[in-house]
Amino acid sequence: MFRRVTGVIYGVLRIYTKTGDAGETGLFDGTRVSKADPRVEAYGDVDELNAWLGVVRAQQIDEQIDKMLGVIQATLFALGAELADPRNRIAARVTKAALVDAHVTELESWIDSLETGVRPLRRFILAGGVPAGAMLHLARTVCRRAERRIVALGPDAVEPLVVTYINRLSDLLFVMARAVNARAGVTETEW
């Protein structure tokens, strides 16, 4: 027989805990905040971005980009954990939740690699193309929204690396959209 312990059946994590029924959620440090708290909004946007990347991956994209997006999705969990941890208590006990400089360097190398397969950018382009390309453009806009929300938390609210990573990620998503469309033979619409 299973026994219940605060929303958890021993051995099985329940999806509902009932602790958020009053419009509050808990941060990693135990603080209870409104679900409309700016920090919750920021990691909610990161979560939405992660879901959009999952939608892109469901489009049967090429293996190279799929692998990149898988790595990014895992890293976004780490970034979300940092946002949900205002006192940096999780990083010490959960090493997979640590964002490091190598994450940014990896994004930059992917940008450089993917840019070799697209025409040089001369003008702004309109979002669109094949479904995966259009969805990557949409993911880029969600990424920019997440960046704005993170920056709005203030300069001391998060490690500077969080802002750097999310900024570079939006650049990568733009280049990925272009690469997906180029590989599909779709011509971009310049503005």
Backbone as CSV, one residue per row, in Angstrom:
resi,resn,N_x,N_y,N_z,CA_x,CA_y,CA_z,C_x,C_y,C_z
1,MET,0.845,-1.180,0.000,0.000,0.000,0.000,0.890,1.242,0.000
2,PHE,0.460,2.261,-0.736,1.193,3.528,-0.783,0.755,4.406,0.378
3,ARG,1.638,5.267,0.831,1.230,6.233,1.846,1.439,7.639,1.307
4,ARG,0.535,8.534,1.675,0.561,9.912,1.196,1.437,10.760,2.118
5,VAL,2.315,11.564,1.498,3.134,12.516,2.239,3.088,13.830,1.471
6,THR,2.322,14.789,1.929,2.181,16.111,1.326,2.132,16.091,-0.199
7,GLY,1.109,15.552,-0.763,0.949,15.565,-2.212,1.750,14.506,-2.936
8,VAL,2.497,13.705,-2.208,3.317,12.675,-2.835,2.873,11.318,-2.296
9,ILE,2.627,10.406,-3.166,2.419,9.033,-2.735,3.794,8.414,-2.741
10,TYR,4.185,7.802,-1.655,5.529,7.260,-1.524,5.915,6.478,-2.766
11,GLY,6.977,6.906,-3.414,7.457,6.234,-4.614,6.900,6.808,-5.902
12,VAL,5.840,7.607,-5.835,5.219,8.175,-7.023,4.959,9.658,-6.768
13,LEU,5.443,10.504,-7.646,5.220,11.937,-7.519,3.865,12.280,-8.114
14,ARG,3.002,12.894,-7.349,1.687,13.316,-7.828,1.826,14.625,-8.582
15,ILE,1.043,14.783,-9.641,1.076,16.022,-10.418,0.366,17.147,-9.671
16,TYR,-0.608,16.803,-8.850,-1.286,17.854,-8.095,-0.891,17.771,-6.631
17,THR,-0.616,18.958,-6.065,-0.231,19.034,-4.660,-1.238,19.834,-3.858
18,LYS,-2.047,20.608,-4.555,-3.055,21.491,-3.956,-2.441,22.684,-3.233
19,THR,-1.109,22.812,-3.264,-0.466,23.935,-2.576,-0.583,25.233,-3.365
20,GLY,-0.956,25.157,-4.631,-1.089,26.361,-5.447,-2.520,26.810,-5.646
21,ASP,-3.443,26.183,-4.944,-4.857,26.486,-5.144,-5.243,27.910,-4.752
22,ALA,-4.428,28.575,-3.956,-4.721,29.947,-3.539,-3.958,30.966,-4.379
23,GLY,-3.364,30.512,-5.504,-2.668,31.438,-6.390,-1.229,31.699,-6.004
24,GLU,-0.663,30.835,-5.189,0.738,30.974,-4.797,1.518,29.749,-5.234
25,THR,2.830,29.913,-5.322,3.726,28.802,-5.634,4.954,28.929,-4.753
26,GLY,5.711,27.866,-4.671,6.911,27.881,-3.843,8.170,27.968,-4.685
27,LEU,9.104,28.789,-4.240,10.426,28.845,-4.860,11.311,27.809,-4.186
28,PHE,12.481,27.539,-4.750,13.353,26.510,-4.203,13.811,26.797,-2.781
29,ASP,13.839,28.066,-2.404,14.285,28.386,-1.040,13.152,28.288,-0.019
30,GLY,11.975,27.839,-0.476,10.843,27.673,0.424,9.913,28.869,0.485
31,THR,10.305,29.980,-0.089,9.478,31.172,-0.106,8.212,30.917,-0.908
32,ARG,7.074,31.361,-0.396,5.807,31.298,-1.121,5.583,32.665,-1.761
33,VAL,5.290,32.667,-3.057,5.059,33.916,-3.781,3.822,33.760,-4.663
34,SER,3.285,34.881,-5.098,2.156,34.873,-6.018,2.583,34.255,-7.347
35,LYS,1.660,33.561,-7.991,1.962,33.011,-9.307,2.138,34.116,-10.344
36,ALA,1.806,35.362,-9.966,2.026,36.518,-10.835,3.315,37.255,-10.481
37,ASP,4.106,36.712,-9.567,5.377,37.319,-9.174,6.286,37.426,-10.405
38,PRO,7.030,38.526,-10.547,7.908,38.689,-11.711,8.899,37.534,-11.915
39,ARG,9.379,36.940,-10.851,10.311,35.820,-10.972,9.592,34.599,-11.560
40,VAL,8.359,34.380,-11.140,7.569,33.270,-11.673,7.233,33.527,-13.137
41,GLU,6.937,34.778,-13.470,6.691,35.145,-14.872,7.927,34.837,-15.717
42,ALA,9.103,35.151,-15.191,10.346,34.922,-15.945,10.570,33.436,-16.189
43,TYR,10.477,32.611,-15.155,10.727,31.189,-15.405,9.557,30.540,-16.124
44,GLY,8.375,31.157,-16.057,7.254,30.681,-16.867,7.503,30.896,-18.354
45,ASP,8.103,32.022,-18.701,8.445,32.271,-20.098,9.539,31.321,-20.577
46,VAL,10.478,31.000,-19.706,11.519,30.022,-20.058,10.875,28.653,-20.276
47,ASP,9.908,28.308,-19.454,9.191,27.043,-19.605,8.418,27.018,-20.918
48,GLU,7.769,28.135,-21.264,7.051,28.223,-22.541,8.018,28.057,-23.709
49,LEU,9.171,28.691,-23.625,10.187,28.546,-24.662,10.582,27.085,-24.813
50,ASN,10.795,26.420,-23.698,11.176,25.014,-23.722,10.097,24.173,-24.410
51,ALA,8.837,24.484,-24.136,7.737,23.752,-24.775,7.716,23.996,-26.283
52,TRP,7.970,25.232,-26.708,8.020,25.518,-28.145,9.148,24.755,-28.824
53,LEU,10.271,24.631,-28.138,11.375,23.860,-28.714,10.976,22.392,-28.859
54,GLY,10.172,21.893,-27.929,9.645,20.544,-28.054,8.736,20.401,-29.262
55,VAL,7.943,21.434,-29.541,7.069,21.424,-30.719,7.925,21.410,-31.992
56,VAL,8.980,22.198,-32.008,9.886,22.208,-33.159,10.478,20.819,-33.361
57,ARG,10.934,20.205,-32.288,11.537,18.875,-32.391,10.543,17.829,-32.890
58,ALA,9.276,18.046,-32.656,8.246,17.108,-33.112,7.994,17.216,-34.617
59,GLN,8.640,18.179,-35.270,8.448,18.404,-36.702,9.365,17.550,-37.571
60,GLN,10.042,16.602,-36.997,10.963,15.732,-37.720,12.046,16.544,-38.446
61,ILE,12.720,17.375,-37.658,13.810,18.186,-38.190,15.056,17.330,-38.326
62,ASP,16.086,17.888,-38.976,17.290,17.086,-39.180,17.987,16.817,-37.850
63,GLU,18.781,15.775,-37.849,19.384,15.257,-36.624,20.280,16.274,-35.927
64,GLN,21.045,17.057,-36.681,21.958,18.036,-36.083,21.190,19.053,-35.237
65,ILE,20.156,19.629,-35.801,19.393,20.644,-35.077,18.596,20.012,-33.943
66,ASP,18.085,18.818,-34.155,17.357,18.122,-33.100,18.250,17.907,-31.882
67,LYS,19.497,17.488,-32.116,20.422,17.272,-31.000,20.729,18.583,-30.276
68,MET,20.935,19.641,-31.045,21.186,20.948,-30.431,20.013,21.355,-29.549
69,LEU,18.802,21.207,-30.074,17.611,21.606,-29.316,17.438,20.751,-28.062
70,GLY,17.811,19.484,-28.131,17.741,18.637,-26.937,18.658,19.138,-25.837
71,VAL,19.868,19.541,-26.218,20.815,20.097,-25.248,20.261,21.402,-24.682
72,ILE,19.713,22.236,-25.547,19.162,23.517,-25.100,18.006,23.301,-24.127
73,GLN,17.132,22.338,-24.437,16.014,22.082,-23.530,16.499,21.711,-22.132
74,ALA,17.506,20.868,-22.043,18.052,20.487,-20.736,18.663,21.704,-20.035
75,THR,19.352,22.540,-20.796,19.970,23.728,-20.217,18.908,24.721,-19.746
76,LEU,17.800,24.804,-20.489,16.721,25.700,-20.057,16.121,25.252,-18.726
77,PHE,16.126,23.953,-18.455,15.688,23.491,-17.135,16.626,24.029,-16.063
78,ALA,17.929,24.010,-16.342,18.906,24.557,-15.398,18.682,26.055,-15.208
79,LEU,18.434,26.757,-16.305,18.199,28.192,-16.229,16.928,28.486,-15.437
80,GLY,15.876,27.717,-15.680,14.636,27.882,-14.923,14.841,27.612,-13.443
81,ALA,15.663,26.609,-13.141,15.961,26.308,-11.742,16.680,27.476,-11.079
82,GLU,17.602,28.097,-11.799,18.295,29.261,-11.233,17.328,30.414,-10.987
83,LEU,16.364,30.594,-11.895,15.379,31.655,-11.705,14.456,31.365,-10.520
84,ALA,14.170,30.088,-10.285,13.293,29.696,-9.175,14.045,29.587,-7.855
85,ASP,15.308,29.962,-7.862,16.172,29.813,-6.692,16.836,31.136,-6.342
86,PRO,16.086,32.080,-5.764,16.649,33.411,-5.516,17.831,33.444,-4.548
87,ARG,18.005,32.418,-3.756,19.115,32.414,-2.786,20.203,31.410,-3.145
88,ASN,20.173,30.930,-4.387,21.196,30.000,-4.887,21.389,28.769,-4.004
89,ARG,20.306,28.173,-3.583,20.414,26.985,-2.730,20.434,25.695,-3.529
90,ILE,19.883,25.688,-4.736,19.823,24.437,-5.484,21.152,24.101,-6.150
91,ALA,21.869,25.100,-6.635,23.086,24.845,-7.406,24.093,24.009,-6.617
92,ALA,24.170,24.208,-5.332,25.134,23.474,-4.524,24.787,21.994,-4.406
93,ARG,23.503,21.670,-4.454,23.135,20.272,-4.257,22.708,19.550,-5.529
94,VAL,22.480,20.300,-6.592,22.070,19.678,-7.851,22.963,20.232,-8.952
95,THR,24.054,19.551,-9.240,25.045,20.078,-10.175,24.500,20.192,-11.589
96,LYS,23.519,19.392,-11.976,22.995,19.513,-13.331,22.199,20.801,-13.506
97,ALA,21.935,21.505,-12.423,21.196,22.761,-12.502,22.122,23.970,-12.504
98,ALA,23.373,23.775,-12.884,24.328,24.874,-12.888,24.602,25.340,-14.317
99,LEU,24.344,26.601,-14.580,24.652,27.206,-15.868,26.096,27.692,-15.804
100,VAL,26.894,27.346,-16.827,28.319,27.720,-16.838,28.669,28.394,-18.162
101,ASP,29.824,29.042,-18.198,30.279,29.749,-19.402,30.302,28.855,-20.637
102,ALA,30.591,27.584,-20.456,30.660,26.662,-21.597,29.318,26.544,-22.320
103,HIS,28.224,26.784,-21.604,26.910,26.752,-22.263,26.804,27.872,-23.308
104,VAL,27.284,29.050,-22.973,27.258,30.188,-23.902,28.213,29.932,-25.065
105,THR,29.403,29.449,-24.759,30.382,29.144,-25.801,29.823,28.133,-26.795
106,GLU,29.109,27.147,-26.294,28.492,26.140,-27.159,27.480,26.776,-28.111
107,LEU,26.644,27.677,-27.594,25.675,28.371,-28.456,26.394,29.160,-29.545
108,GLU,27.458,29.847,-29.172,28.206,30.643,-30.143,28.816,29.771,-31.234
109,SER,29.331,28.612,-30.855,29.917,27.729,-31.872,28.831,27.191,-32.808
110,TRP,27.643,26.930,-32.280,26.544,26.480,-33.129,26.090,27.580,-34.082
111,ILE,26.063,28.819,-33.601,25.710,29.948,-34.471,26.703,30.026,-35.622
112,ASP,27.980,29.998,-35.303,29.025,30.078,-36.327,28.894,28.942,-37.335
113,SER,28.633,27.751,-36.852,28.500,26.587,-37.726,27.281,26.709,-38.653
114,LEU,26.145,27.086,-38.094,24.921,27.173,-38.895,24.950,28.334,-39.886
115,GLU,25.639,29.415,-39.530,25.696,30.567,-40.431,26.428,30.254,-41.725
116,THR,27.284,29.246,-41.719,28.004,28.907,-42.951,27.061,28.335,-44.009
117,GLY,25.878,27.884,-43.601,24.941,27.280,-44.546,23.807,28.188,-44.986
118,VAL,23.865,29.473,-44.608,22.805,30.409,-45.020,23.431,31.607,-45.726
119,ARG,22.618,32.256,-46.555,23.110,33.456,-47.238,23.396,34.555,-46.219
120,PRO,24.392,35.396,-46.489,24.649,36.519,-45.575,23.393,37.393,-45.452
121,LEU,23.155,37.858,-44.271,21.974,38.671,-43.993,22.217,40.099,-44.485
122,ARG,21.341,40.575,-45.390,21.471,41.933,-45.923,20.373,42.855,-45.413
123,ARG,19.244,42.282,-45.080,18.076,43.049,-44.621,17.377,42.258,-43.525
124,PHE,16.380,42.892,-42.930,15.515,42.157,-42.020,14.743,41.129,-42.839
125,ILE,14.364,40.025,-42.200,13.550,39.036,-42.895,12.257,38.815,-42.118
126,LEU,11.227,38.427,-42.845,9.950,38.134,-42.206,9.955,36.687,-41.726
127,ALA,9.386,36.464,-40.563,9.296,35.111,-40.018,8.404,34.277,-40.926
128,GLY,8.755,33.020,-41.060,7.948,32.116,-41.880,8.790,30.963,-42.363
129,GLY,8.404,30.432,-43.517,9.114,29.294,-44.093,8.382,28.004,-43.805
130,VAL,9.149,26.918,-43.719,8.555,25.621,-43.393,8.081,25.676,-41.935
131,PRO,7.163,24.784,-41.548,6.642,24.850,-40.172,7.727,24.921,-39.095
132,ALA,8.759,24.094,-39.162,9.801,24.124,-38.133,10.536,25.463,-38.129
133,GLY,10.780,26.031,-39.297,11.445,27.334,-39.377,10.586,28.431,-38.767
134,ALA,9.303,28.428,-39.105,8.387,29.428,-38.544,8.287,29.279,-37.025
135,MET,8.268,28.040,-36.550,8.185,27.802,-35.103,9.458,28.239,-34.390
136,LEU,10.597,28.097,-35.038,11.839,28.598,-34.447,11.827,30.119,-34.365
137,HIS,11.243,30.780,-35.362,11.090,32.240,-35.272,10.193,32.595,-34.090
138,LEU,9.113,31.838,-33.900,8.219,32.078,-32.770,8.956,31.826,-31.451
139,ALA,9.717,30.746,-31.386,10.493,30.442,-30.178,11.466,31.581,-29.869
140,ARG,12.043,32.169,-30.915,12.962,33.296,-30.708,12.249,34.458,-30.030
141,THR,11.000,34.739,-30.423,10.280,35.854,-29.806,9.929,35.545,-28.355
142,VAL,9.607,34.301,-28.059,9.352,33.904,-26.669,10.645,34.037,-25.861
143,CYS,11.760,33.674,-26.467,13.066,33.806,-25.819,13.352,35.270,-25.492
144,ARG,13.058,36.161,-26.421,13.279,37.596,-26.170,12.373,38.101,-25.042
145,ARG,11.135,37.595,-24.987,10.228,37.983,-23.892,10.799,37.502,-22.564
146,ALA,11.276,36.266,-22.541,11.887,35.741,-21.317,13.076,36.610,-20.906
147,GLU,13.876,37.006,-21.891,15.024,37.871,-21.598,14.575,39.187,-20.962
148,ARG,13.522,39.798,-21.523,13.031,41.062,-20.956,12.556,40.867,-19.518
149,ARG,11.864,39.767,-19.266,11.368,39.497,-17.904,12.525,39.257,-16.932
150,ILE,13.548,38.562,-17.388,14.706,38.290,-16.534,15.426,39.595,-16.213
151,VAL,15.639,40.429,-17.222,16.309,41.715,-17.018,15.488,42.593,-16.074
152,ALA,14.165,42.537,-16.187,13.295,43.348,-15.334,13.398,42.968,-13.856
153,LEU,13.920,41.783,-13.558,14.100,41.389,-12.157,15.155,42.232,-11.463
154,GLY,16.028,42.851,-12.244,17.077,43.704,-11.684,18.441,43.055,-11.788
155,PRO,19.489,43.881,-11.753,20.849,43.388,-11.991,21.363,42.407,-10.937
156,ASP,20.815,42.450,-9.731,21.302,41.562,-8.681,20.399,40.351,-8.461
157,ALA,19.346,40.220,-9.272,18.370,39.142,-9.064,18.835,37.798,-9.610
158,VAL,19.680,37.833,-10.628,20.184,36.599,-11.232,21.654,36.776,-11.587
159,GLU,22.320,35.656,-11.779,23.702,35.701,-12.238,23.725,36.320,-13.641
160,PRO,24.704,37.175,-13.950,24.789,37.779,-15.285,24.809,36.741,-16.406
161,LEU,25.338,35.565,-16.133,25.410,34.513,-17.137,24.032,34.085,-17.624
162,VAL,23.019,34.191,-16.775,21.654,33.836,-17.168,21.197,34.752,-18.305
163,VAL,21.438,36.047,-18.152,21.043,37.012,-19.189,21.864,36.780,-20.457
164,THR,23.153,36.550,-20.309,24.008,36.286,-21.470,23.526,35.061,-22.233
165,TYR,23.227,33.981,-21.518,22.789,32.745,-22.170,21.488,32.967,-22.939
166,ILE,20.518,33.578,-22.318,19.211,33.737,-22.958,19.321,34.696,-24.153
167,ASN,20.195,35.689,-24.066,20.426,36.602,-25.180,21.055,35.862,-26.358
168,ARG,22.073,35.076,-26.082,22.742,34.331,-27.146,21.821,33.265,-27.740
169,LEU,20.968,32.692,-26.892,20.029,31.676,-27.374,19.064,32.264,-28.397
170,SER,18.597,33.474,-28.167,17.683,34.071,-29.149,18.395,34.273,-30.484
171,ASP,19.677,34.629,-30.447,20.452,34.739,-31.686,20.528,33.388,-32.392
172,LEU,20.796,32.343,-31.626,20.884,31.007,-32.204,19.553,30.574,-32.811
173,LEU,18.455,30.841,-32.134,17.149,30.430,-32.655,16.845,31.119,-33.982
174,PHE,17.276,32.362,-34.122,17.114,33.082,-35.389,17.916,32.387,-36.493
175,VAL,19.173,32.077,-36.198,20.025,31.412,-37.185,19.497,30.009,-37.484
176,MET,19.011,29.309,-36.471,18.422,27.983,-36.694,17.225,28.062,-37.639
177,ALA,16.370,29.045,-37.432,15.201,29.213,-38.307,15.661,29.411,-39.745
178,ARG,16.666,30.242,-39.919,17.199,30.473,-41.261,17.790,29.187,-41.837
179,ALA,18.516,28.435,-41.029,19.147,27.204,-41.501,18.105,26.153,-41.874
180,VAL,17.085,26.004,-41.046,16.023,25.034,-41.339,15.348,25.391,-42.661
181,ASN,15.054,26.665,-42.844,14.410,27.095,-44.088,15.337,26.928,-45.288
182,ALA,16.606,27.253,-45.129,17.559,27.101,-46.235,17.706,25.632,-46.624
183,ARG,17.791,24.757,-45.636,17.930,23.325,-45.906,16.690,22.758,-46.590
184,ALA,15.545,23.415,-46.372,14.301,22.974,-47.018,14.118,23.631,-48.396
185,GLY,15.076,24.505,-48.766,14.990,25.178,-50.061,14.011,26.332,-50.107
186,VAL,13.648,26.882,-48.938,12.701,27.992,-48.879,13.450,29.317,-48.912
187,THR,13.058,30.182,-49.798,13.668,31.511,-49.898,13.050,32.435,-48.840
188,GLU,13.889,33.161,-48.132,13.410,34.084,-47.112,12.788,35.319,-47.767
189,THR,11.797,35.869,-47.096,11.168,37.099,-47.558,11.824,38.261,-46.836
190,GLU,12.531,39.098,-47.609,13.205,40.246,-47.008,12.225,41.395,-46.833
191,TRP,12.512,42.218,-45.851,11.681,43.399,-45.604,12.475,44.649,-45.877
